[in-house]
């Protein structure tokens, strides 16, 4: 760096001279941060296509610079170091995104699907939802969870006879609802 450039840079506040005889600049972190931030954001946004993610990447890059500032401040161009770190971080983010996309696409292909319930099934559960609370729970556990009447009695804390009685009453109600709907 020429003496004229060193004086101009020193007067601009970008760095302080360590000693009279030392031409090696020592950059101030705040000045480098303010100067480089807009360009770093632009680069990260251009590489990732994500402005919010770009801000996160730039902040991470500047944290790395701050942590290593005792070495970075002596570089001729600490902004170039920041850009280098940022480009690597963007590449890593894009690789992670690609890996995630491949994984999710394989996962979606392997997801089991089931057909929608039939009209009769929807009608059955619509009628069941009109039952009082305990009989509704009995029917849901018996038919929905496929529990036996003994298991339903244990879950609800009622005698097994009550479960059987509720099932019989629910059957009559459902049969009447379906009978009226089919004949009416």
C-alpha positions as CSV (number, residue, x, y, z in Angstrom):
1,X,0.0,0.0,0.0
2,X,1.4,3.4,-0.9
3,X,1.9,6.0,1.7
4,X,-0.7,8.2,0.1
5,X,-3.3,5.4,0.2
6,X,-2.4,4.7,3.8
7,X,-3.0,8.3,4.7
8,X,-6.3,8.5,2.8
9,X,-7.5,5.2,4.4
10,X,-6.5,6.4,7.8
11,X,-8.3,9.7,7.4
12,X,-11.4,7.8,6.2
13,X,-11.6,5.9,9.4
14,X,-11.3,2.4,7.9
15,X,-8.2,1.5,9.9
16,X,-5.7,2.9,12.3
17,X,-2.0,2.7,11.7
18,X,-0.3,0.4,14.2
19,X,3.0,2.3,14.2
20,X,4.8,5.0,12.3
21,X,7.1,2.5,10.5
22,X,4.5,-0.2,10.1
23,X,2.6,0.0,6.8
24,X,0.4,-2.9,7.7
25,X,-3.2,-1.6,8.2
26,X,-5.3,-2.5,11.1
27,X,-8.9,-2.3,10.1
28,X,-11.7,-1.2,12.5
29,X,-14.5,-3.8,12.7
30,X,-17.4,-1.3,12.8
31,X,-16.1,0.5,9.7
32,X,-15.6,-2.7,7.7
33,X,-19.1,-3.9,8.8
34,X,-20.8,-0.7,7.7
35,X,-18.9,-0.6,4.4
36,X,-19.3,-4.2,3.4
37,X,-22.8,-5.0,4.7
38,X,-24.8,-3.9,1.7
39,X,-22.6,-5.8,-0.8
40,X,-22.6,-8.9,1.4
41,X,-26.5,-8.8,1.5
42,X,-26.6,-8.4,-2.2
43,X,-24.3,-11.3,-2.8
44,X,-26.1,-13.6,-0.4
45,X,-29.5,-12.7,-1.7
46,X,-28.3,-13.3,-5.3
47,X,-26.8,-16.7,-4.5
48,X,-29.6,-18.0,-2.3
49,X,-32.6,-16.2,-3.7
50,X,-33.8,-15.6,-0.1
51,X,-33.4,-12.1,1.3
52,X,-34.3,-13.0,4.9
53,X,-31.9,-16.0,4.7
54,X,-29.3,-13.7,3.2
55,X,-29.4,-11.4,6.2
56,X,-28.9,-14.4,8.5
57,X,-25.9,-15.6,6.5
58,X,-24.3,-12.2,6.5
59,X,-24.8,-11.9,10.3
60,X,-23.2,-15.3,10.7
61,X,-20.3,-14.2,8.5
62,X,-19.8,-11.0,10.4
63,X,-19.9,-12.9,13.7
64,X,-17.1,-15.2,12.3
65,X,-15.2,-12.1,11.3
66,X,-15.6,-10.5,14.7
67,X,-14.5,-13.7,16.5
68,X,-11.3,-13.8,14.4
69,X,-10.9,-10.1,14.2
70,X,-7.4,-10.2,15.7
71,X,-6.3,-11.9,12.5
72,X,-8.8,-10.5,10.0
73,X,-8.0,-6.9,10.9
74,X,-4.4,-7.3,9.6
75,X,-5.5,-8.4,6.1
76,X,-5.2,-6.0,3.2
77,X,-8.8,-6.5,2.4
78,X,-10.9,-7.9,5.3
79,X,-14.0,-7.4,3.2
80,X,-12.7,-9.9,0.7
81,X,-12.3,-12.4,3.5
82,X,-15.9,-11.8,4.6
83,X,-17.1,-12.3,1.0
84,X,-15.1,-15.5,0.8
85,X,-16.7,-16.8,4.0
86,X,-20.1,-15.7,2.9
87,X,-19.9,-17.5,-0.5
88,X,-18.9,-20.7,1.3
89,X,-21.8,-20.3,3.7
90,X,-24.2,-19.7,0.8
91,X,-22.9,-22.9,-1.0
92,X,-23.4,-24.8,2.3
93,X,-27.0,-23.5,2.6
94,X,-27.8,-24.4,-1.0
95,X,-26.4,-27.9,-0.5
96,X,-28.4,-28.4,2.6
97,X,-31.5,-27.2,0.8
98,X,-30.9,-29.6,-2.1
99,X,-30.4,-32.5,0.3
100,X,-33.6,-31.6,2.2
101,X,-35.6,-31.3,-1.0
102,X,-34.4,-34.7,-2.2
103,X,-35.2,-36.3,1.2
104,X,-38.7,-34.7,1.3
105,X,-39.5,-35.7,-2.2
106,X,-38.5,-39.3,-1.4
107,X,-40.6,-39.1,1.8
108,X,-43.6,-37.8,-0.1
109,X,-43.4,-40.7,-2.6
110,X,-43.3,-43.2,0.2
111,X,-46.1,-41.7,2.3
112,X,-49.0,-44.1,2.6
113,X,-52.3,-42.7,1.4
114,X,-55.8,-43.9,2.1
115,X,-58.9,-43.2,0.2
116,X,-61.4,-40.7,1.5
117,X,-64.2,-42.2,3.6
118,X,-67.3,-43.3,1.8
119,X,-70.6,-41.4,2.0
120,X,-72.0,-44.0,4.3
121,X,-69.0,-43.7,6.7
122,X,-69.4,-39.9,6.8
123,X,-73.2,-40.3,7.4
124,X,-72.5,-42.8,10.2
125,X,-70.1,-40.6,12.1
126,X,-72.4,-37.6,11.6
127,X,-75.2,-39.5,13.3
128,X,-72.7,-40.7,16.0
129,X,-71.8,-37.1,16.8
130,X,-75.4,-36.4,17.7
131,X,-75.3,-39.0,20.5
132,X,-74.9,-37.9,24.2
133,X,-71.3,-37.7,25.4
134,X,-70.8,-41.2,26.9
135,X,-72.5,-43.2,24.1
136,X,-70.6,-41.2,21.6
137,X,-67.3,-42.0,23.3
138,X,-68.3,-45.7,23.5
139,X,-69.1,-45.9,19.7
140,X,-65.9,-44.0,18.9
141,X,-63.7,-46.3,21.0
142,X,-65.5,-49.5,19.8
143,X,-65.6,-48.7,16.1
144,X,-63.0,-46.1,15.7
145,X,-60.2,-47.5,17.9
146,X,-61.4,-51.1,17.4
147,X,-61.5,-51.8,21.1
148,X,-63.5,-54.6,22.7
149,X,-66.4,-53.8,25.0
150,X,-64.2,-54.8,28.0
151,X,-61.5,-52.5,26.9
152,X,-63.9,-49.6,26.3
153,X,-65.3,-50.2,29.8
154,X,-61.8,-50.0,31.2
155,X,-61.0,-46.8,29.3
156,X,-64.2,-45.0,30.3
157,X,-64.3,-46.5,33.9
158,X,-67.9,-47.8,33.5
159,X,-69.2,-51.4,33.8
160,X,-69.1,-53.5,30.7
161,X,-72.9,-53.8,30.7
162,X,-73.2,-50.0,30.4
163,X,-70.9,-50.2,27.3
164,X,-73.1,-52.9,25.7
165,X,-76.2,-51.0,26.5
166,X,-74.8,-47.8,25.0
167,X,-73.7,-49.7,21.9
168,X,-77.2,-51.2,21.5
169,X,-78.9,-47.8,21.9
170,X,-76.5,-46.3,19.4
171,X,-77.1,-49.0,16.9
172,X,-80.9,-48.5,17.1
173,X,-80.4,-44.7,16.6
174,X,-78.0,-45.1,13.7
175,X,-80.2,-47.8,12.0
176,X,-83.3,-45.5,12.4
177,X,-81.3,-42.6,10.9
178,X,-80.2,-44.7,8.0
179,X,-83.6,-46.3,7.6
180,X,-85.3,-42.9,7.4
181,X,-82.8,-41.5,5.1
182,X,-83.1,-44.5,2.6
183,X,-86.9,-44.7,2.7
184,X,-87.7,-41.0,3.0
